[in-house]
């Protein structure tokens, strides 16, 4: 004979205060997850912006007729392309405390 939901004894009885504390902990954890997602997304977008800017400088070097300027633009593009994301990652790790 099967028991209905009302006739079963609960496995764990929690007080209303305990349930409220647990719900508050879940809310705080969700807020921390949203903050982390926002920070990580911003860091990834900054890295992508450095890559795009470095490629723009290297591309500009290919489309100019001034050879001296082309060399400077290309070297600047390589540095921006390589060091921009690296410095963004270092700053991200320093600010977040890892």
C-alpha positions, 0 to 999 in steps of 0.5 A, a space after each residue: 500500500 503506497 503512502 500519500 505525500 502527506 503521510 510520509 515523514 520528512 527526511 530532514 526537518 528544518 526550522 524557518 530560520 535555517 531555511 531563511 539562512 540557506 536561501 540567503 546563502 544561495 542569493 549571496 552565492 548567485 550575486 558573487 557568480 554574477 560579479 565574477 562573470 561580469 569581471 571575466 567577460 570584461 577581461 576577455 573583451 579587453 584582450 580581444 580589443 588588444 588583439 584587434 588594435 594590434 592587427 589594425 596597426 599591422 594592417 596599417 603598416 601594409 597599406 602605407 607608402 611611407 616605409 619608415 612609418 610602415 616599419 614603426 606601425 608594424 613593430 608597434 602592432 606586434 608589441 600591442 598584439 603580444 603585450 596588450 593581452 599579457 598585461 591585461 591578464 597580469 592585471 586581472 590576476 593581480 586585481 582579483 588576488 590569484 
